[in-house]
Amino acid sequence: MPIHLEIVTAERTVLSDDVDQVNAPGSAGQMGVLARHEPLLTSLVPGELIIIKGGERIPFAISGGFMEVLPDRVTILADTAERGDEIDEERAEAARRSAEELLRNRHSEQDMILAEAQLRRAMVRLRVARLRRGGRGGYSRDED
């Protein structure tokens, strides 16, 4: 039985579709949602959002936000959300290198916090881009 999923950012509706399962990076850890799930409201952390539809895994990179779960639908309000096929792997790799350089040359606690957040986002984007093309870190089974 499918569940309706909407992924929305401030700029656009990223996805509005019926899916079989949603695996999201919740603040308490990775969580899976199926149809008829108990109502839930949770914050999301930067990470991989995996949608399963018809046995296919569709990866997204999100940078945090909130998820509302109702028995027949899931709404994700994300700070940013990108499908794996939207991510330019070269740009994500350049962002990773830049964030690592900022960490090495930090001058304050605030610099370190910003650089760590940039590094986390770049690493998530790289993992999702690699999942999309079936590279290192890709999924081959329907379980986490």
C-alpha positions as CSV (number, residue, x, y, z in Angstrom):
1,M,0.0,0.0,0.0
2,P,1.6,3.3,-1.0
3,I,1.9,6.5,1.0
4,H,1.8,10.0,-0.5
5,L,5.1,11.9,-0.1
6,E,5.7,15.6,-0.6
7,I,9.2,17.0,-0.3
8,V,9.1,20.8,-0.2
9,T,11.8,23.5,0.1
10,A,11.4,27.3,0.2
11,E,12.2,27.4,-3.5
12,R,10.1,24.5,-4.9
13,T,8.2,21.3,-4.6
14,V,10.9,18.7,-5.1
15,L,8.6,15.6,-5.2
16,S,4.9,14.9,-4.9
17,D,4.3,11.2,-5.5
18,D,3.0,7.9,-4.0
19,V,5.9,5.8,-2.7
20,D,6.3,2.5,-0.9
21,Q,8.6,3.6,1.9
22,V,10.5,6.7,3.1
23,N,13.8,6.4,5.0
24,A,14.8,9.7,6.6
25,P,17.6,11.0,8.7
26,G,15.7,11.9,11.9
27,S,17.3,13.7,14.8
28,A,17.1,10.5,16.8
29,G,18.6,8.4,13.9
30,Q,17.5,6.9,10.6
31,M,13.8,6.1,10.5
32,G,11.6,4.2,8.0
33,V,8.0,5.1,7.3
34,L,5.4,3.0,5.6
35,A,1.7,3.6,5.0
36,R,-0.5,3.6,8.1
37,H,2.4,4.8,10.3
38,E,1.5,6.4,13.5
39,P,1.3,10.3,13.4
40,L,4.7,11.8,14.0
41,L,6.5,15.2,13.8
42,T,10.3,15.2,13.9
43,S,13.2,17.3,13.0
44,L,15.6,16.1,10.3
45,V,19.3,16.3,10.2
46,P,21.6,16.6,7.1
47,G,21.7,13.2,5.5
48,E,20.5,10.8,2.9
49,L,16.7,10.5,2.3
50,I,15.9,7.3,0.5
51,I,12.6,6.8,-1.2
52,I,11.6,3.3,-2.2
53,K,9.1,3.0,-5.0
54,G,8.4,-0.2,-7.0
55,G,11.6,-1.8,-5.5
56,E,13.8,1.1,-6.8
57,R,15.7,3.2,-4.3
58,I,15.7,6.9,-5.1
59,P,18.3,8.9,-3.1
60,F,18.0,12.5,-2.1
61,A,20.5,14.7,-0.2
62,I,18.8,16.9,2.4
63,S,20.4,19.5,4.7
64,G,17.8,19.3,7.5
65,G,14.3,20.3,8.1
66,F,11.1,18.7,9.5
67,M,9.0,15.7,8.7
68,E,5.3,15.2,9.4
69,V,4.0,11.7,9.2
70,L,0.3,10.9,9.0
71,P,-1.2,7.4,8.2
72,D,-1.7,8.3,4.5
73,R,1.0,10.9,3.8
74,V,4.4,12.2,4.6
75,T,5.4,15.9,4.3
76,I,9.0,16.9,4.4
77,L,9.9,20.5,4.8
78,A,13.6,20.6,3.9
79,D,16.1,23.4,4.1
80,T,17.5,21.9,0.8
81,A,16.7,18.7,-1.1
82,E,18.4,17.4,-4.2
83,R,17.8,14.1,-6.1
84,G,21.0,12.2,-6.8
85,D,20.7,12.9,-10.5
86,E,20.6,16.7,-9.8
87,I,23.9,16.7,-8.0
88,D,27.1,17.7,-9.9
89,E,29.6,15.4,-8.3
90,E,32.6,17.5,-9.4
91,R,31.1,20.6,-7.7
92,A,30.3,18.5,-4.6
93,E,33.9,17.3,-4.5
94,A,35.2,20.8,-4.8
95,A,32.9,21.9,-2.0
96,R,34.3,19.1,0.2
97,R,37.9,20.1,-0.5
98,S,37.0,23.7,0.3
99,A,35.3,22.8,3.6
100,E,38.3,20.7,4.6
101,E,40.6,23.6,3.8
102,L,38.4,25.9,6.0
103,L,38.7,23.4,8.8
104,R,42.5,23.4,8.6
105,N,42.7,27.2,8.6
106,R,39.9,28.1,11.0
107,H,40.4,31.2,13.1
108,S,37.5,30.9,15.5
109,E,35.0,28.5,17.0
110,Q,32.4,30.0,14.6
111,D,34.7,29.3,11.6
112,M,35.0,25.7,12.7
113,I,31.2,25.2,13.1
114,L,30.5,26.7,9.7
115,A,33.2,24.6,8.1
116,E,32.0,21.4,9.7
117,A,28.4,22.1,8.5
118,Q,29.7,22.7,5.0
119,L,31.8,19.5,5.1
120,R,28.7,17.5,6.3
121,R,26.6,18.9,3.4
122,A,29.3,18.2,0.8
123,M,29.8,14.6,2.1
124,V,26.1,13.9,2.0
125,R,25.8,15.3,-1.6
126,L,28.8,13.1,-2.7
127,R,27.3,9.9,-1.1
128,V,23.9,10.6,-2.8
129,A,25.5,11.3,-6.2
130,R,27.5,8.0,-5.9
131,L,24.3,6.1,-4.9
132,R,22.6,7.4,-8.0
133,R,25.3,6.1,-10.3
134,G,25.7,2.9,-8.2
135,G,29.2,3.8,-7.1
136,R,30.9,3.3,-3.8
137,G,28.4,3.4,-1.0
138,G,25.5,2.4,-3.3
139,Y,22.6,0.2,-2.2
140,S,22.0,-3.1,-3.8
141,R,19.3,-4.5,-1.5
142,D,15.9,-3.3,-0.2
143,E,17.0,-3.1,3.4
144,D,19.1,-0.6,5.3
